[in-house]
Amino acid sequence: MPLSCVAIKRRAASSVALWDDPQHVFANPQSGGADAQAKIPTLHESAILARRIMHLTTIGTLSTVFPTTNASVSEDRPEGLGGTPIGLMDYFADCEPETGHPTILAVDIATSFKNAAAGSNVTLSMRWVPPDAHTRYYSFASLPRFSLVGYLEDLPHEDVQKSEVVACFVQHHRDAKAWLPGNRIHRSRWVRLVVQNVYWIGGFGDRAYIGWIPVEVWRNVTMDELLRVTLPGEGQATVWTLLDWFGFGWF
């Protein structure tokens, strides 16, 4: 039988009361201590987790800002949108893992790419959804997510060939065959999001790093590292569920 809201709040309160010293959430426990296995991941470890998410997750939110003028826009766009951000779903793929820059198939007629062409900064946000999310009651606030901040850069033909971008991208997005460069529907081109900054939220702050990851750390993650790490809910890795948050333990 489902618990009442009052009962859930009481269990939540009792669970929070177990945190004798809330300040411990801002620092890793001493090595060798009883809580050593619950340490907060380091910057490098967090970067590896983020790179694995980018390697496995191929749909994100591409955010841009509307330009201050509609002069070059051939659409019935409302007035007063200049400087307003907009986030829209878009495909990407990890076709250049040695660089850390995600590959995107830019369709020029799309709002995100119009804004980018007008000079907008770009962010690509993604989050990790465990494979069994439809069968377990996860606290999604405990799962990692992050944003890549940067700008779009056209991929030179030689880089498209060297990284086998077409095969890589279509492997993840079979329907994208319809709007590959040279299609008869819309003008499109291959671009990379050149990553300049990375903002990471690994989950709850008592067990995950939250903050900026230096771009050098992001770029220096190796393919071997991202293939060996396991994300929450992937395989045997653990993750908080709603019942854990309310003090009922793992299930």
Backbone hydrogen bonds in HBPLUS format (Angstrom, degrees):
<---DONOR---> <-ACCEPTOR-->    atom                        ^
c    i                          cat <-CA-CA->   ^        H-A-AA   ^      H-
h    n   atom  resd res      DA  || num        DHA   H-A  angle D-A-AA Bond
n    s   type  num  typ     dist DA aas  dist angle  dist       angle   num
A0008-ILE N   A0004-SER O   3.01 MM   4  6.32 159.5  2.05 153.9 159.6     1
A0009-LYS N   A0005-CYS O   2.93 MM   4  6.16 159.4  1.98 148.9 154.3     2
A0010-ARG N   A0006-VAL O   2.97 MM   4  6.23 153.0  2.04 147.7 155.1     3
A0011-ARG N   A0007-ALA O   3.00 MM   4  6.28 159.6  2.04 149.8 154.7     4
A0012-ALA N   A0008-ILE O   2.84 MM   4  6.06 156.1  1.90 149.8 157.3     5
A0013-ALA N   A0009-LYS O   2.86 MM   4  6.05 157.3  1.91 147.2 153.0     6
A0014-SER N   A0010-ARG O   3.00 MM   4  6.24 158.3  2.05 147.6 153.1     7
A0015-SER N   A0011-ARG O   2.95 MM   4  6.14 148.0  2.05 143.6 152.4     8
A0016-VAL N   A0012-ALA O   2.97 MM   4  6.25 161.1  2.01 153.6 157.6     9
A0017-ALA N   A0013-ALA O   3.00 MM   4  6.14 147.4  2.10 143.1 152.4    10
A0018-LEU N   A0015-SER O   3.16 MM   3  5.52 153.3  2.23 106.1 113.9    11
A0019-TRP N   A0016-VAL O   3.02 MM   3  5.71 166.1  2.04 120.2 124.7    12
A0020-ASP N   A0018-LEU O   2.97 MM   2  5.69 115.3  2.40 113.9  96.8    13
A0024-HIS N   A0021-ASP O   3.05 MM   3  5.99 173.7  2.06 131.3 133.4    14
A0025-VAL N   A0022-PRO O   3.22 MM   3  6.11 171.2  2.23 123.2 125.9    15
A0026-PHE N   A0023-GLN O   3.19 MM   3  5.90 169.8  2.20 120.0 123.0    16
A0027-ALA N   A0024-HIS O   3.35 MM   3  5.66 171.9  2.36 112.8 113.9    17
A0033-GLY N   A0030-GLN O   3.10 MM   3  5.62 158.6  2.15 135.7 137.1    18
A0036-ALA N   A0033-GLY O   3.17 MM   3  5.28 161.8  2.21 114.3 114.1    19
A0038-ALA N   A0035-ASP O   2.90 MM   3  5.34 153.0  1.98 114.4 123.2    20
A0039-LYS N   A0036-ALA O   3.36 MM   3  5.47 149.8  2.45 114.6 112.0    21
A0046-SER N   A0042-THR O   2.84 MM   4  6.02 155.8  1.90 149.0 156.0    22
A0047-ALA N   A0043-LEU O   2.89 MM   4  6.13 150.1  1.98 145.4 154.0    23
A0048-ILE N   A0044-HIS O   3.00 MM   4  6.30 150.0  2.09 147.3 155.0    24
A0049-LEU N   A0045-GLU O   3.08 MM   4  6.40 158.2  2.13 146.5 151.7    25
A0050-ALA N   A0046-SER O   2.92 MM   4  6.20 159.0  1.96 149.4 155.3    26
A0051-ARG N   A0047-ALA O   2.88 MM   4  6.07 159.0  1.92 148.2 153.9    27
A0052-ARG N   A0048-ILE O   2.95 MM   4  6.19 146.8  2.06 145.2 154.3    28
A0053-ILE N   A0049-LEU O   3.00 MM   4  6.34 154.0  2.07 147.2 154.2    29
A0054-MET N   A0050-ALA O   3.01 MM   4  6.35 159.0  2.05 150.1 155.4    30
A0055-HIS N   A0051-ARG O   2.96 MM   4  6.14 139.8  2.13 136.1 147.3    31
A0056-LEU N   A0052-ARG O   2.94 MM   4  6.20 141.2  2.10 147.9 157.4    32
A0056-LEU N   A0053-ILE O   3.18 MM   3  5.22 127.1  2.48  95.6 108.7    33
A0057-THR N   A0053-ILE O   2.68 MM   4  5.53 157.4  1.73 157.7 163.7    34
A0092-PHE N   A0058-THR O   3.06 MM  34  5.21 154.5  2.13 141.1 138.8    35
A0060-GLY N   A0090-ASP O   3.07 MM  30  5.66 167.7  2.09 164.1 166.2    36
A0090-ASP N   A0060-GLY O   2.91 MM  30  5.66 149.4  2.00 154.2 156.5    37
A0061-THR N   A0125-SER O   2.82 MM  64  5.04 161.9  1.85 147.3 153.5    38
A0125-SER N   A0061-THR O   2.88 MM  64  5.04 166.7  1.90 141.8 144.4    39
A0062-LEU N   A0088-LEU O   2.78 MM  26  5.36 157.9  1.82 159.5 152.6    40
A0088-LEU N   A0062-LEU O   3.00 MM  26  5.36 167.5  2.01 136.9 137.5    41
A0063-SER N   A0123-THR O   2.79 MM  60  5.16 167.5  1.80 155.6 159.9    42
A0123-THR N   A0063-SER O   3.08 MM  60  5.16 154.6  2.14 141.8 147.5    43
A0064-THR N   A0086-ILE O   2.99 MM  22  5.63 156.4  2.05 154.7 157.8    44
A0086-ILE N   A0064-THR O   2.86 MM  22  5.63 152.3  1.94 156.7 160.4    45
A0066-PHE N   A0084-THR O   2.97 MM  18  5.53 167.8  1.99 147.9 147.6    46
A0083-GLY N   A0066-PHE O   2.88 MM  17  5.33 174.4  1.88 140.8 140.6    47
A0073-VAL N   A0070-ASN O   3.07 MM   3  5.24 166.5  2.08 115.2 118.4    48
A0077-ARG N   A0075-GLU O   2.92 MM   2  5.59 131.1  2.16 106.2  91.5    49
A0084-THR N   A0081-LEU O   2.86 MM   3  5.35 158.4  1.91 145.9 145.5    50
A0093-ALA N   A0103-THR O   2.96 MM  10  5.26 141.1  2.11 141.5 151.6    51
A0103-THR N   A0093-ALA O   2.86 MM  10  5.26 172.8  1.87 165.9 164.2    52
A0099-THR N   A0096-GLU O   2.92 MM   3  5.69 162.0  1.95 125.9 131.3    53
A0100-GLY N   A0096-GLU O   3.35 MM   4  6.61 146.7  2.47 147.8 157.0    54
A0193-LEU N   A0102-PRO O   3.02 MM  91  5.65 160.0  2.06 158.9 165.4    55
A0104-ILE N   A0191-VAL O   2.85 MM  87  5.35 174.1  1.85 158.5 158.4    56
A0191-VAL N   A0104-ILE O   2.96 MM  87  5.35 167.0  1.98 166.5 168.0    57
A0106-ALA N   A0189-ARG O   2.82 MM  83  5.31 141.3  1.97 176.4 170.7    58
A0189-ARG N   A0106-ALA O   2.90 MM  83  5.31 146.1  2.01 142.4 153.5    59
A0110-ALA N   A0107-VAL O   2.90 MM   3  5.72 163.7  1.93 131.0 136.2    60
A0108-ASP N   A0187-ARG O   3.04 MM  79  5.95 146.0  2.16 150.9 161.4    61
A0114-LYS N   A0110-ALA O   3.04 MM   4  6.32 146.5  2.15 151.6 162.0    62
A0115-ASN N   A0111-THR O   2.92 MM   4  6.15 164.9  1.94 158.3 161.4    63
A0116-ALA N   A0112-SER O   3.00 MM   4  6.22 155.7  2.06 139.9 147.1    64
A0117-ALA N   A0113-PHE O   2.96 MM   4  5.99 153.9  2.03 135.2 142.2    65
A0118-ALA N   A0114-LYS O   3.05 MM   4  6.30 133.3  2.28 139.0 151.4    66
A0118-ALA N   A0115-ASN O   3.06 MM   3  5.03 129.6  2.32  93.7 107.7    67
A0120-SER N   A0115-ASN O   3.03 MM   5  5.51 162.8  2.06 143.1 139.9    68
A0119-GLY N   A0116-ALA O   3.00 MM   3  5.19 159.6  2.04 107.3 112.5    69
A0122-VAL N   A0150-GLY O   3.20 MM  28  5.53 155.5  2.27 158.9 154.3    70
A0150-GLY N   A0122-VAL O   2.93 MM  28  5.53 167.4  1.95 167.1 167.5    71
A0124-LEU N   A0148-LEU O   2.88 MM  24  5.13 150.2  1.97 140.9 150.7    72
A0148-LEU N   A0124-LEU O   2.88 MM  24  5.13 163.7  1.90 136.8 141.6    73
A0126-MET N   A0146-PHE O   3.03 MM  20  5.83 159.9  2.07 165.3 171.6    74
A0146-PHE N   A0126-MET O   3.03 MM  20  5.83 161.2  2.07 166.4 171.3    75
A0128-TRP N   A0144-PRO O   3.03 MM  16  5.81 166.9  2.04 169.6 165.3    76
A0133-ALA N   A0130-PRO O   3.07 MM   3  5.24 150.6  2.15 123.4 120.3    77
A0135-THR N   A0132-ASP O   2.96 MM   3  5.50 162.2  1.99 117.7 123.6    78
A0136-ARG N   A0132-ASP O   3.18 MM   4  6.37 133.3  2.41 153.5 166.7    79
A0242-LEU N   A0137-TYR O   2.75 MM 105  5.85 168.0  1.76 158.0 159.5    80
A0139-SER N   A0240-TRP O   3.44 MM 101  6.11 177.9  2.45 122.4 122.6    81
A0142-SER N   A0139-SER O   2.82 MM   3  5.57 162.2  1.85 122.5 128.6    82
A0143-LEU N   A0140-PHE O   3.22 MM   3  5.27 161.6  2.25 103.1 108.7    83
A0145-ARG N   A0201-ILE O   2.93 MM  56  5.45 153.4  2.00 148.7 157.5    84
A0201-ILE N   A0145-ARG O   2.89 MM  56  5.45 163.4  1.92 174.3 172.0    85
A0147-SER N   A0199-TYR O   2.91 MM  52  5.31 153.9  1.98 148.9 157.5    86
A0199-TYR N   A0147-SER O   3.00 MM  52  5.31 167.8  2.01 156.1 159.6    87
A0149-VAL N   A0197-ASN O   2.86 MM  48  4.98 176.1  1.86 150.0 150.2    88
A0196-GLN N   A0149-VAL O   2.75 MM  47  5.72 167.4  1.76 157.5 160.5    89
A0197-ASN N   A0149-VAL O   3.08 MM  48  4.98 151.4  2.16 141.2 142.9    90
A0151-TYR N   A0194-VAL O   3.33 MM  43  5.44 146.1  2.45 132.0 139.8    91
A0194-VAL N   A0151-TYR O   2.81 MM  43  5.44 152.8  1.88 174.3 165.3    92
A0153-GLU N   A0192-ARG O   2.93 MM  39  5.38 151.5  2.02 150.8 160.1    93
A0192-ARG N   A0153-GLU O   2.84 MM  39  5.38 155.9  1.90 149.0 155.4    94
A0155-LEU N   A0190-TRP O   2.94 MM  35  5.56 167.0  1.96 139.3 137.1    95
A0159-ASP N   A0156-PRO O   2.97 MM   3  5.33 127.0  2.26 106.6 120.2    96
A0160-VAL N   A0156-PRO O   3.07 MM   4  6.46 153.7  2.14 153.7 161.8    97
A0161-GLN N   A0157-HIS O   2.99 MM   4  6.28 155.3  2.05 150.8 157.2    98
A0162-LYS N   A0158-GLU O   2.85 MM   4  5.98 164.6  1.88 144.3 149.3    99
A0163-SER N   A0159-ASP O   2.99 MM   4  5.92 165.6  2.01 145.9 149.4   100
A0165-VAL N   A0160-VAL O   3.06 MM   5  5.12 160.7  2.10 146.7 152.1   101
A0164-GLU N   A0161-GLN O   3.17 MM   3  5.05 155.4  2.23 100.5 107.8   102
A0168-CYS N   A0164-GLU O   2.99 MM   4  6.16 163.5  2.01 155.8 161.3   103
A0169-PHE N   A0165-VAL O   2.82 MM   4  5.90 172.4  1.82 158.4 160.0   104
A0170-VAL N   A0166-VAL O   3.01 MM   4  6.08 170.5  2.02 153.9 157.0   105
A0171-GLN N   A0167-ALA O   3.01 MM   4  5.98 141.7  2.16 138.9 148.6   106
A0172-HIS N   A0169-PHE O   3.11 MM   3  5.47 131.6  2.35 103.7 115.1   107
A0173-HIS N   A0169-PHE O   2.85 MM   4  6.05 145.2  1.97 145.1 156.6   108
A0176-ALA N   A0173-HIS O   3.00 MM   3  5.44 150.5  2.09 110.5 119.7   109
A0177-LYS N   A0174-ARG O   3.31 MM   3  6.09 169.8  2.32 117.9 120.3   110
A0178-ALA N   A0175-ASP O   3.22 MM   3  6.20 166.8  2.23 125.2 126.7   111
A0179-TRP N   A0176-ALA O   3.05 MM   3  5.58 151.6  2.13 113.7 121.0   112
A0183-ASN N   A0180-LEU O   3.01 MM   3  5.77 138.2  2.19 152.8 154.3   113
A0213-ILE N   A0198-VAL O   2.89 MM  15  5.31 163.5  1.91 150.3 155.0   114
A0200-TRP N   A0211-GLY O   2.90 MM  11  5.41 174.4  1.90 150.3 150.6   115
A0211-GLY N   A0200-TRP O   2.88 MM  11  5.41 161.6  1.91 155.4 161.6   116
A0202-GLY N   A0209-TYR O   3.03 MM   7  5.46 154.9  2.09 149.3 156.1   117
A0207-ARG N   A0204-PHE O   3.14 MM   3  5.94 168.8  2.15 124.8 128.0   118
A0217-VAL N   A0214-PRO O   2.99 MM   3  5.36 124.4  2.31 106.4 119.9   119
A0218-TRP N   A0214-PRO O   3.10 MM   4  6.48 157.4  2.15 151.0 157.9   120
A0219-ARG N   A0215-VAL O   2.93 MM   4  6.14 161.6  1.97 149.1 153.0   121
A0220-ASN N   A0216-GLU O   3.09 MM   4  6.11 138.5  2.27 137.7 147.8   122
A0226-LEU N   A0222-THR O   3.14 MM   4  6.53 163.9  2.17 155.3 158.3   123
A0227-LEU N   A0223-MET O   3.02 MM   4  6.11 139.8  2.18 145.3 155.6   124
A0228-ARG N   A0224-ASP O   3.17 MM   4  6.25 133.5  2.40 138.6 149.0   125
A0228-ARG N   A0225-GLU O   3.25 MM   3  5.33 135.8  2.46  97.0 108.5   126
A0229-VAL N   A0225-GLU O   3.27 MM   4  6.40 137.2  2.47 148.5 157.6   127
A0234-GLU N   A0231-LEU O   2.95 MM   3  5.27 158.7  1.99 135.4 136.4   128
A0237-ALA N   A0234-GLU O   3.30 MM   3  5.69 163.7  2.33 130.9 129.6   129
A0244-ASP N   A0241-THR O   3.13 MM   3  5.20 123.5  2.47  97.1 110.9   130
A0245-TRP N   A0241-THR O   3.21 MM   4  6.56 159.2  2.25 151.2 155.9   131
A0246-PHE N   A0242-LEU O   3.15 MM   4  6.46 146.8  2.27 144.8 153.1   132
A0248-PHE N   A0243-LEU O   2.73 MM   5  5.08 165.8  1.75 155.7 151.0   133
A0247-GLY N   A0244-ASP O   2.98 MM   3  5.08 160.6  2.02 107.5 111.7   134
